[in-house]
Amino acid sequence: MKNALIIFGGVSSEHDVSVVSASSVIRNIPKDRYNVIMLGITKQGEMFLYDGDFEKLPKDRWLEDKAHLKKAIISTDRKDRGIIVFTDNGYEKIKVDVCFPVLHGKNGEDGTMQGLLTIAGIPFVGCNTMASAVCMDKAMTNAICDVNGIAQAKWKYITKYDFERRGKEFAKECEEYLGLPVFIKPANAGSSVGVVKAKTLEEIYSGLDYALGFDSRVVVEEAIIGAEVECAVMGNDEPFAGAVGEIEPCNEFYDFEAKYESDSGLHIPARISEEKIKEVKEQAVRAYKAWGCTGLTRVDFFVRHSDGAVLLNEPNTLPGFTNISMYPMLMDKAGISYGELLDRLCTLATDKWEKEFTQ
């Protein structure tokens, strides 16, 4: 029986999604192989060992369960290889065999937690620090794709500093180079938080100002009219692509509400030709390798209606794991059940990190 540390919450705009994902992971992880240890991070950054009912994670009801909360931290001493829990009599150490950081967005999916776990010597599910940081930052993601010849929408980016000095000029450049409408995205955010669709020059400027409230850099991309498809990729040295699904947004685009609060349509497999499904899978694995991903990543694409071009949208190195999330549903369609998926991800983590930590 392995001790599996499930980390949830976090100082992120996606905190509320994380606690729902984590409750689903805990519900489905094989209990005959893993002893679950829950470590919650509040929106203020406090860490607590939680040994209560995991069904209380959504809406942060676990924080009201005071009798089951103990202050805890991740030990950076590799001899501990686990967490330190503070008690009335001092502290105790709990050894961890594998960690699943079920954290979305900043301070969790962006390489920060991955760096801490690497220092701690704790094998963890997902990409390493570098790949997590690269895939979280849309400007870096797009730049790497350009270098590797991976087709994507035309794009530009600007920093908050430069926006304050030449924002209107930049907005005009975006209109001229990208056309209208455009999508404006914080460079470091997920779940479509802070994303704006701008249809006029004035909306580009106001959208940039809004998106810069979520991050110090924003990316502006041309609008692609086409099918929105997603591909689940898993593996270390020899990654493979699972099924390809299609999103049918209930809103004008696949924003936060469409993802988590409304009835967007999901089609598995995607309503595209077998030839295009094959191309999406090939491009997903190619991009996965270019970014240096390991463990898992969901890679999103557009299939443009006008010419059938497969264009990269973005990667998600720790995609949602709720009961309606695309990644586990795509792997289930590929013949890997939720429980088996979690076991495989934990095995990939120990296979990768055990070798690196012992070198």
Contacts in CASP RR format, 6 or more apart in sequence:
PFRMAT RR
TARGET T0000
AUTHOR 0000-0000-0000
METHOD contacts of the structure
MODEL  1
MKNALIIFGGVSSEHDVSVVSASSVIRNIPKDRYNVIMLGITKQGEMFLY
DGDFEKLPKDRWLEDKAHLKKAIISTDRKDRGIIVFTDNGYEKIKVDVCF
PVLHGKNGEDGTMQGLLTIAGIPFVGCNTMASAVCMDKAMTNAICDVNGI
AQAKWKYITKYDFERRGKEFAKECEEYLGLPVFIKPANAGSSVGVVKAKT
LEEIYSGLDYALGFDSRVVVEEAIIGAEVECAVMGNDEPFAGAVGEIEPC
NEFYDFEAKYESDSGLHIPARISEEKIKEVKEQAVRAYKAWGCTGLTRVD
FFVRHSDGAVLLNEPNTLPGFTNISMYPMLMDKAGISYGELLDRLCTLAT
DKWEKEFTQ
1 32 0 8 1.000
1 33 0 8 1.000
1 34 0 8 1.000
1 35 0 8 1.000
2 33 0 8 1.000
2 34 0 8 1.000
2 35 0 8 1.000
2 97 0 8 1.000
2 98 0 8 1.000
2 346 0 8 1.000
3 34 0 8 1.000
3 35 0 8 1.000
3 37 0 8 1.000
3 94 0 8 1.000
3 95 0 8 1.000
3 96 0 8 1.000
3 97 0 8 1.000
3 98 0 8 1.000
4 29 0 8 1.000
4 34 0 8 1.000
4 35 0 8 1.000
4 36 0 8 1.000
4 37 0 8 1.000
4 96 0 8 1.000
4 97 0 8 1.000
4 98 0 8 1.000
4 99 0 8 1.000
4 100 0 8 1.000
4 346 0 8 1.000
5 37 0 8 1.000
5 39 0 8 1.000
5 82 0 8 1.000
5 83 0 8 1.000
5 96 0 8 1.000
5 98 0 8 1.000
5 99 0 8 1.000
5 100 0 8 1.000
5 122 0 8 1.000
6 22 0 8 1.000
6 25 0 8 1.000
6 26 0 8 1.000
6 29 0 8 1.000
6 36 0 8 1.000
6 37 0 8 1.000
6 38 0 8 1.000
6 39 0 8 1.000
6 99 0 8 1.000
6 100 0 8 1.000
6 102 0 8 1.000
7 22 0 8 1.000
7 39 0 8 1.000
7 40 0 8 1.000
7 41 0 8 1.000
7 99 0 8 1.000
7 100 0 8 1.000
7 101 0 8 1.000
7 102 0 8 1.000
7 103 0 8 1.000
7 113 0 8 1.000
8 18 0 8 1.000
8 19 0 8 1.000
8 21 0 8 1.000
8 22 0 8 1.000
8 23 0 8 1.000
8 38 0 8 1.000
8 39 0 8 1.000
8 40 0 8 1.000
8 41 0 8 1.000
8 57 0 8 1.000
8 102 0 8 1.000
8 103 0 8 1.000
9 15 0 8 1.000
9 18 0 8 1.000
9 19 0 8 1.000
9 22 0 8 1.000
9 40 0 8 1.000
9 41 0 8 1.000
9 42 0 8 1.000
9 43 0 8 1.000
9 102 0 8 1.000
9 103 0 8 1.000
10 18 0 8 1.000
10 40 0 8 1.000
10 41 0 8 1.000
10 42 0 8 1.000
10 43 0 8 1.000
10 45 0 8 1.000
10 103 0 8 1.000
10 107 0 8 1.000
10 108 0 8 1.000
11 41 0 8 1.000
11 42 0 8 1.000
11 43 0 8 1.000
11 44 0 8 1.000
11 45 0 8 1.000
11 106 0 8 1.000
11 107 0 8 1.000
12 18 0 8 1.000
12 103 0 8 1.000
12 104 0 8 1.000
12 105 0 8 1.000
12 106 0 8 1.000
12 107 0 8 1.000
12 108 0 8 1.000
13 105 0 8 1.000
13 106 0 8 1.000
13 189 0 8 1.000
13 190 0 8 1.000
13 191 0 8 1.000
13 193 0 8 1.000
13 214 0 8 1.000
14 104 0 8 1.000
14 105 0 8 1.000
14 190 0 8 1.000
14 191 0 8 1.000
14 193 0 8 1.000
15 43 0 8 1.000
16 58 0 8 1.000
16 59 0 8 1.000
16 60 0 8 1.000
17 104 0 8 1.000
17 191 0 8 1.000
17 260 0 8 1.000
17 320 0 8 1.000
17 322 0 8 1.000
18 102 0 8 1.000
18 103 0 8 1.000
18 104 0 8 1.000
19 57 0 8 1.000
19 58 0 8 1.000
19 59 0 8 1.000
19 60 0 8 1.000
19 62 0 8 1.000
20 57 0 8 1.000
20 58 0 8 1.000
20 322 0 8 1.000
21 102 0 8 1.000
21 104 0 8 1.000
21 320 0 8 1.000
21 321 0 8 1.000
21 322 0 8 1.000
21 325 0 8 1.000
22 38 0 8 1.000
22 54 0 8 1.000
22 57 0 8 1.000
22 102 0 8 1.000
22 321 0 8 1.000
23 54 0 8 1.000
23 55 0 8 1.000
23 57 0 8 1.000
23 58 0 8 1.000
24 321 0 8 1.000
24 322 0 8 1.000
24 323 0 8 1.000
24 325 0 8 1.000
25 100 0 8 1.000
25 102 0 8 1.000
25 321 0 8 1.000
25 342 0 8 1.000
26 36 0 8 1.000
26 38 0 8 1.000
26 54 0 8 1.000
26 57 0 8 1.000
27 54 0 8 1.000
28 338 0 8 1.000
28 339 0 8 1.000
28 342 0 8 1.000
29 36 0 8 1.000
29 339 0 8 1.000
29 342 0 8 1.000
29 343 0 8 1.000
30 339 0 8 1.000
30 342 0 8 1.000
30 343 0 8 1.000
33 343 0 8 1.000
34 98 0 8 1.000
34 343 0 8 1.000
34 346 0 8 1.000
36 54 0 8 1.000
37 49 0 8 1.000
37 83 0 8 1.000
37 94 0 8 1.000
37 96 0 8 1.000
38 49 0 8 1.000
38 50 0 8 1.000
38 51 0 8 1.000
38 52 0 8 1.000
38 54 0 8 1.000
39 47 0 8 1.000
39 48 0 8 1.000
39 49 0 8 1.000
39 50 0 8 1.000
39 72 0 8 1.000
39 74 0 8 1.000
39 83 0 8 1.000
40 47 0 8 1.000
40 48 0 8 1.000
40 49 0 8 1.000
40 50 0 8 1.000
40 62 0 8 1.000
41 47 0 8 1.000
41 103 0 8 1.000
42 48 0 8 1.000
42 60 0 8 1.000
42 63 0 8 1.000
43 60 0 8 1.000
46 71 0 8 1.000
47 71 0 8 1.000
47 72 0 8 1.000
47 73 0 8 1.000
47 74 0 8 1.000
48 63 0 8 1.000
48 69 0 8 1.000
48 70 0 8 1.000
48 71 0 8 1.000
48 72 0 8 1.000
49 69 0 8 1.000
49 70 0 8 1.000
49 71 0 8 1.000
49 72 0 8 1.000
49 83 0 8 1.000
49 85 0 8 1.000
49 94 0 8 1.000
50 62 0 8 1.000
50 65 0 8 1.000
50 68 0 8 1.000
50 69 0 8 1.000
51 68 0 8 1.000
51 70 0 8 1.000
52 62 0 8 1.000
52 65 0 8 1.000
52 68 0 8 1.000
53 62 0 8 1.000
53 65 0 8 1.000
56 62 0 8 1.000
56 64 0 8 1.000
56 65 0 8 1.000
62 68 0 8 1.000
62 69 0 8 1.000
63 69 0 8 1.000
70 85 0 8 1.000
70 86 0 8 1.000
70 87 0 8 1.000
71 85 0 8 1.000
71 86 0 8 1.000
72 83 0 8 1.000
72 84 0 8 1.000
72 85 0 8 1.000
72 86 0 8 1.000
73 83 0 8 1.000
73 84 0 8 1.000
74 82 0 8 1.000
74 83 0 8 1.000
74 84 0 8 1.000
74 116 0 8 1.000
74 117 0 8 1.000
74 120 0 8 1.000
74 122 0 8 1.000
75 81 0 8 1.000
75 82 0 8 1.000
75 83 0 8 1.000
75 84 0 8 1.000
75 93 0 8 1.000
75 120 0 8 1.000
76 116 0 8 1.000
76 119 0 8 1.000
76 120 0 8 1.000
77 120 0 8 1.000
78 119 0 8 1.000
78 120 0 8 1.000
78 121 0 8 1.000
78 357 0 8 1.000
80 93 0 8 1.000
80 95 0 8 1.000
80 120 0 8 1.000
81 95 0 8 1.000
81 96 0 8 1.000
81 120 0 8 1.000
81 121 0 8 1.000
81 122 0 8 1.000
82 93 0 8 1.000
82 94 0 8 1.000
82 95 0 8 1.000
82 96 0 8 1.000
82 120 0 8 1.000
82 122 0 8 1.000
83 93 0 8 1.000
83 94 0 8 1.000
83 96 0 8 1.000
84 91 0 8 1.000
84 92 0 8 1.000
84 93 0 8 1.000
85 91 0 8 1.000
85 92 0 8 1.000
85 93 0 8 1.000
85 94 0 8 1.000
96 122 0 8 1.000
97 123 0 8 1.000
97 350 0 8 1.000
98 122 0 8 1.000
98 123 0 8 1.000
98 124 0 8 1.000
98 125 0 8 1.000
98 346 0 8 1.000
98 349 0 8 1.000
98 350 0 8 1.000
99 117 0 8 1.000
99 122 0 8 1.000
99 123 0 8 1.000
99 124 0 8 1.000
99 125 0 8 1.000
99 349 0 8 1.000
100 124 0 8 1.000
100 125 0 8 1.000
100 342 0 8 1.000
100 345 0 8 1.000
100 346 0 8 1.000
100 349 0 8 1.000
101 108 0 8 1.000
101 113 0 8 1.000
101 114 0 8 1.000
101 117 0 8 1.000
101 124 0 8 1.000
101 125 0 8 1.000
101 318 0 8 1.000
102 318 0 8 1.000
102 321 0 8 1.000
103 109 0 8 1.000
103 113 0 8 1.000
103 318 0 8 1.000
104 190 0 8 1.000
104 191 0 8 1.000
104 318 0 8 1.000
104 319 0 8 1.000
104 320 0 8 1.000
105 136 0 8 1.000
105 188 0 8 1.000
105 189 0 8 1.000
105 190 0 8 1.000
105 191 0 8 1.000
105 318 0 8 1.000
106 112 0 8 1.000
106 136 0 8 1.000
106 188 0 8 1.000
106 189 0 8 1.000
107 113 0 8 1.000
108 114 0 8 1.000
108 132 0 8 1.000
108 318 0 8 1.000
109 132 0 8 1.000
109 136 0 8 1.000
109 190 0 8 1.000
109 316 0 8 1.000
109 317 0 8 1.000
109 318 0 8 1.000
110 132 0 8 1.000
110 133 0 8 1.000
110 136 0 8 1.000
110 137 0 8 1.000
110 188 0 8 1.000
111 129 0 8 1.000
111 132 0 8 1.000
111 133 0 8 1.000
111 136 0 8 1.000
114 124 0 8 1.000
114 126 0 8 1.000
114 127 0 8 1.000
114 128 0 8 1.000
114 129 0 8 1.000
114 132 0 8 1.000
115 129 0 8 1.000
117 124 0 8 1.000
118 128 0 8 1.000
118 129 0 8 1.000
121 353 0 8 1.000
121 357 0 8 1.000
122 353 0 8 1.000
123 349 0 8 1.000
123 350 0 8 1.000
123 352 0 8 1.000
123 353 0 8 1.000
123 354 0 8 1.000
123 357 0 8 1.000
124 349 0 8 1.000
124 353 0 8 1.000
125 295 0 8 1.000
125 296 0 8 1.000
125 345 0 8 1.000
125 346 0 8 1.000
125 348 0 8 1.000
125 349 0 8 1.000
126 132 0 8 1.000
126 293 0 8 1.000
126 294 0 8 1.000
126 295 0 8 1.000
126 296 0 8 1.000
126 297 0 8 1.000
126 317 0 8 1.000
126 318 0 8 1.000
126 345 0 8 1.000
126 348 0 8 1.000
126 349 0 8 1.000
127 135 0 8 1.000
127 291 0 8 1.000
127 292 0 8 1.000
127 293 0 8 1.000
127 294 0 8 1.000
127 295 0 8 1.000
127 296 0 8 1.000
127 297 0 8 1.000
127 317 0 8 1.000
128 292 0 8 1.000
128 294 0 8 1.000
130 292 0 8 1.000
131 291 0 8 1.000
131 292 0 8 1.000
131 293 0 8 1.000
131 294 0 8 1.000
131 317 0 8 1.000
132 317 0 8 1.000
132 318 0 8 1.000
133 140 0 8 1.000
134 140 0 8 1.000
134 141 0 8 1.000
134 144 0 8 1.000
134 291 0 8 1.000
134 292 0 8 1.000
135 141 0 8 1.000
135 291 0 8 1.000
135 293 0 8 1.000
135 297 0 8 1.000
135 315 0 8 1.000
135 316 0 8 1.000
135 317 0 8 1.000
136 188 0 8 1.000
136 317 0 8 1.000
137 187 0 8 1.000
137 188 0 8 1.000
137 217 0 8 1.000
138 157 0 8 1.000
138 185 0 8 1.000
138 186 0 8 1.000
138 187 0 8 1.000
138 188 0 8 1.000
138 219 0 8 1.000
138 314 0 8 1.000
139 157 0 8 1.000
139 187 0 8 1.000
139 217 0 8 1.000
139 219 0 8 1.000
141 291 0 8 1.000
141 314 0 8 1.000
141 315 0 8 1.000
142 152 0 8 1.000
142 155 0 8 1.000
142 157 0 8 1.000
142 219 0 8 1.000
144 290 0 8 1.000
144 291 0 8 1.000
145 152 0 8 1.000
145 287 0 8 1.000
145 290 0 8 1.000
145 312 0 8 1.000
146 152 0 8 1.000
148 286 0 8 1.000
148 287 0 8 1.000
148 290 0 8 1.000
150 283 0 8 1.000
150 286 0 8 1.000
150 287 0 8 1.000
150 290 0 8 1.000
150 312 0 8 1.000
151 283 0 8 1.000
151 309 0 8 1.000
151 310 0 8 1.000
151 311 0 8 1.000
151 312 0 8 1.000
152 311 0 8 1.000
152 312 0 8 1.000
152 313 0 8 1.000
153 221 0 8 1.000
153 222 0 8 1.000
153 223 0 8 1.000
153 224 0 8 1.000
153 302 0 8 1.000
153 311 0 8 1.000
153 313 0 8 1.000
154 177 0 8 1.000
154 178 0 8 1.000
154 221 0 8 1.000
154 222 0 8 1.000
155 178 0 8 1.000
155 219 0 8 1.000
155 220 0 8 1.000
155 221 0 8 1.000
155 222 0 8 1.000
156 170 0 8 1.000
156 173 0 8 1.000
156 174 0 8 1.000
156 177 0 8 1.000
156 178 0 8 1.000
156 219 0 8 1.000
156 220 0 8 1.000
157 187 0 8 1.000
157 217 0 8 1.000
157 218 0 8 1.000
157 219 0 8 1.000
157 220 0 8 1.000
158 167 0 8 1.000
158 170 0 8 1.000
158 208 0 8 1.000
158 217 0 8 1.000
158 218 0 8 1.000
158 220 0 8 1.000
159 216 0 8 1.000
159 217 0 8 1.000
160 212 0 8 1.000
160 216 0 8 1.000
160 217 0 8 1.000
161 216 0 8 1.000
162 170 0 8 1.000
163 170 0 8 1.000
163 208 0 8 1.000
163 209 0 8 1.000
163 212 0 8 1.000
163 218 0 8 1.000
167 205 0 8 1.000
167 208 0 8 1.000
168 205 0 8 1.000
170 208 0 8 1.000
171 201 0 8 1.000
171 204 0 8 1.000
171 205 0 8 1.000
171 208 0 8 1.000
172 201 0 8 1.000
174 182 0 8 1.000
174 204 0 8 1.000
174 220 0 8 1.000
175 182 0 8 1.000
175 201 0 8 1.000
175 204 0 8 1.000
178 220 0 8 1.000
178 221 0 8 1.000
178 222 0 8 1.000
179 222 0 8 1.000
180 198 0 8 1.000
180 199 0 8 1.000
180 200 0 8 1.000
180 201 0 8 1.000
180 223 0 8 1.000
181 197 0 8 1.000
181 198 0 8 1.000
181 199 0 8 1.000
181 223 0 8 1.000
182 197 0 8 1.000
182 198 0 8 1.000
182 204 0 8 1.000
182 220 0 8 1.000
182 221 0 8 1.000
182 222 0 8 1.000
182 223 0 8 1.000
183 195 0 8 1.000
183 196 0 8 1.000
183 197 0 8 1.000
183 198 0 8 1.000
183 220 0 8 1.000
183 221 0 8 1.000
183 223 0 8 1.000
183 253 0 8 1.000
184 195 0 8 1.000
184 196 0 8 1.000
184 197 0 8 1.000
184 198 0 8 1.000
184 204 0 8 1.000
184 207 0 8 1.000
184 208 0 8 1.000
184 210 0 8 1.000
184 211 0 8 1.000
184 218 0 8 1.000
184 219 0 8 1.000
184 220 0 8 1.000
185 194 0 8 1.000
185 195 0 8 1.000
185 211 0 8 1.000
185 218 0 8 1.000
185 219 0 8 1.000
185 220 0 8 1.000
185 221 0 8 1.000
186 193 0 8 1.000
186 194 0 8 1.000
186 195 0 8 1.000
186 211 0 8 1.000
186 212 0 8 1.000
186 213 0 8 1.000
186 214 0 8 1.000
186 215 0 8 1.000
186 217 0 8 1.000
186 218 0 8 1.000
187 215 0 8 1.000
187 216 0 8 1.000
187 217 0 8 1.000
187 218 0 8 1.000
187 219 0 8 1.000
188 215 0 8 1.000
188 217 0 8 1.000
189 195 0 8 1.000
189 214 0 8 1.000
189 215 0 8 1.000
190 316 0 8 1.000
191 256 0 8 1.000
191 259 0 8 1.000
191 260 0 8 1.000
192 253 0 8 1.000
192 254 0 8 1.000
192 255 0 8 1.000
192 256 0 8 1.000
192 258 0 8 1.000
192 259 0 8 1.000
193 214 0 8 1.000
193 256 0 8 1.000
194 210 0 8 1.000
194 211 0 8 1.000
194 213 0 8 1.000
194 214 0 8 1.000
195 211 0 8 1.000
195 253 0 8 1.000
195 255 0 8 1.000
196 203 0 8 1.000
196 207 0 8 1.000
196 210 0 8 1.000
196 211 0 8 1.000
197 223 0 8 1.000
197 252 0 8 1.000
197 253 0 8 1.000
198 204 0 8 1.000
198 206 0 8 1.000
198 207 0 8 1.000
204 220 0 8 1.000
208 218 0 8 1.000
208 220 0 8 1.000
211 218 0 8 1.000
212 218 0 8 1.000
224 302 0 8 1.000
224 304 0 8 1.000
224 311 0 8 1.000
225 304 0 8 1.000
225 305 0 8 1.000
225 306 0 8 1.000
226 302 0 8 1.000
226 303 0 8 1.000
226 304 0 8 1.000
226 305 0 8 1.000
227 246 0 8 1.000
227 270 0 8 1.000
227 271 0 8 1.000
227 272 0 8 1.000
227 302 0 8 1.000
227 303 0 8 1.000
227 305 0 8 1.000
228 246 0 8 1.000
228 247 0 8 1.000
228 249 0 8 1.000
228 254 0 8 1.000
228 300 0 8 1.000
228 301 0 8 1.000
228 302 0 8 1.000
228 313 0 8 1.000
229 244 0 8 1.000
229 245 0 8 1.000
229 246 0 8 1.000
229 247 0 8 1.000
229 270 0 8 1.000
229 272 0 8 1.000
229 280 0 8 1.000
229 300 0 8 1.000
229 301 0 8 1.000
229 302 0 8 1.000
229 303 0 8 1.000
230 244 0 8 1.000
230 245 0 8 1.000
230 246 0 8 1.000
230 247 0 8 1.000
230 298 0 8 1.000
230 299 0 8 1.000
230 300 0 8 1.000
230 301 0 8 1.000
230 326 0 8 1.000
230 327 0 8 1.000
230 330 0 8 1.000
231 241 0 8 1.000
231 242 0 8 1.000
231 243 0 8 1.000
231 244 0 8 1.000
231 245 0 8 1.000
231 280 0 8 1.000
231 281 0 8 1.000
231 284 0 8 1.000
231 298 0 8 1.000
231 299 0 8 1.000
231 300 0 8 1.000
231 301 0 8 1.000
231 330 0 8 1.000
232 241 0 8 1.000
232 242 0 8 1.000
232 243 0 8 1.000
232 296 0 8 1.000
232 298 0 8 1.000
232 326 0 8 1.000
232 327 0 8 1.000
232 330 0 8 1.000
232 331 0 8 1.000
232 334 0 8 1.000
233 239 0 8 1.000
233 240 0 8 1.000
233 241 0 8 1.000
233 242 0 8 1.000
233 284 0 8 1.000
233 285 0 8 1.000
233 288 0 8 1.000
233 293 0 8 1.000
233 296 0 8 1.000
233 297 0 8 1.000
233 298 0 8 1.000
233 299 0 8 1.000
234 240 0 8 1.000
234 242 0 8 1.000
234 295 0 8 1.000
234 296 0 8 1.000
234 331 0 8 1.000
234 341 0 8 1.000
234 344 0 8 1.000
234 345 0 8 1.000
234 348 0 8 1.000
235 294 0 8 1.000
235 295 0 8 1.000
235 296 0 8 1.000
235 348 0 8 1.000
236 294 0 8 1.000
236 295 0 8 1.000
236 348 0 8 1.000
236 351 0 8 1.000
236 352 0 8 1.000
239 285 0 8 1.000
239 288 0 8 1.000
239 289 0 8 1.000
239 293 0 8 1.000
239 294 0 8 1.000
239 295 0 8 1.000
240 285 0 8 1.000
241 280 0 8 1.000
241 281 0 8 1.000
241 282 0 8 1.000
241 284 0 8 1.000
241 285 0 8 1.000
242 281 0 8 1.000
242 330 0 8 1.000
242 331 0 8 1.000
242 333 0 8 1.000
242 334 0 8 1.000
243 268 0 8 1.000
243 269 0 8 1.000
243 330 0 8 1.000
243 331 0 8 1.000
243 333 0 8 1.000
243 334 0 8 1.000
244 268 0 8 1.000
244 269 0 8 1.000
244 270 0 8 1.000
244 272 0 8 1.000
244 277 0 8 1.000
244 280 0 8 1.000
244 281 0 8 1.000
244 330 0 8 1.000
245 266 0 8 1.000
245 267 0 8 1.000
245 268 0 8 1.000
245 269 0 8 1.000
245 270 0 8 1.000
245 326 0 8 1.000
245 330 0 8 1.000
246 266 0 8 1.000
246 267 0 8 1.000
246 268 0 8 1.000
246 269 0 8 1.000
246 270 0 8 1.000
246 271 0 8 1.000
246 272 0 8 1.000
247 254 0 8 1.000
247 264 0 8 1.000
247 265 0 8 1.000
247 266 0 8 1.000
247 326 0 8 1.000
248 264 0 8 1.000
248 265 0 8 1.000
248 266 0 8 1.000
248 267 0 8 1.000
249 255 0 8 1.000
249 258 0 8 1.000
249 264 0 8 1.000
249 265 0 8 1.000
250 258 0 8 1.000
250 262 0 8 1.000
250 263 0 8 1.000
250 264 0 8 1.000
250 265 0 8 1.000
251 257 0 8 1.000
251 258 0 8 1.000
251 262 0 8 1.000
251 264 0 8 1.000
254 264 0 8 1.000
258 264 0 8 1.000
260 322 0 8 1.000
266 324 0 8 1.000
266 326 0 8 1.000
266 329 0 8 1.000
268 329 0 8 1.000
268 330 0 8 1.000
268 333 0 8 1.000
269 277 0 8 1.000
269 333 0 8 1.000
270 276 0 8 1.000
270 277 0 8 1.000
270 280 0 8 1.000
270 303 0 8 1.000
272 280 0 8 1.000
272 303 0 8 1.000
276 303 0 8 1.000
276 308 0 8 1.000
276 310 0 8 1.000
279 310 0 8 1.000
280 301 0 8 1.000
280 303 0 8 1.000
280 310 0 8 1.000
283 299 0 8 1.000
283 301 0 8 1.000
283 310 0 8 1.000
283 312 0 8 1.000
284 299 0 8 1.000
284 301 0 8 1.000
287 299 0 8 1.000
287 312 0 8 1.000
287 315 0 8 1.000
288 297 0 8 1.000
288 299 0 8 1.000
288 315 0 8 1.000
291 297 0 8 1.000
291 315 0 8 1.000
293 315 0 8 1.000
293 317 0 8 1.000
294 348 0 8 1.000
294 352 0 8 1.000
295 345 0 8 1.000
295 348 0 8 1.000
295 349 0 8 1.000
295 352 0 8 1.000
296 317 0 8 1.000
296 318 0 8 1.000
296 319 0 8 1.000
296 327 0 8 1.000
296 345 0 8 1.000
296 348 0 8 1.000
297 315 0 8 1.000
297 316 0 8 1.000
297 317 0 8 1.000
297 319 0 8 1.000
298 315 0 8 1.000
298 316 0 8 1.000
298 319 0 8 1.000
298 326 0 8 1.000
298 327 0 8 1.000
298 330 0 8 1.000
299 312 0 8 1.000
299 315 0 8 1.000
299 316 0 8 1.000
300 312 0 8 1.000
300 313 0 8 1.000
300 314 0 8 1.000
300 315 0 8 1.000
300 316 0 8 1.000
301 310 0 8 1.000
301 311 0 8 1.000
301 312 0 8 1.000
301 313 0 8 1.000
302 310 0 8 1.000
302 311 0 8 1.000
302 313 0 8 1.000
303 309 0 8 1.000
303 310 0 8 1.000
303 311 0 8 1.000
304 311 0 8 1.000
316 327 0 8 1.000
319 325 0 8 1.000
319 326 0 8 1.000
319 327 0 8 1.000
320 326 0 8 1.000
320 327 0 8 1.000
321 327 0 8 1.000
321 328 0 8 1.000
328 338 0 8 1.000
328 341 0 8 1.000
331 338 0 8 1.000
331 341 0 8 1.000
332 338 0 8 1.000
332 341 0 8 1.000
336 344 0 8 1.000
END
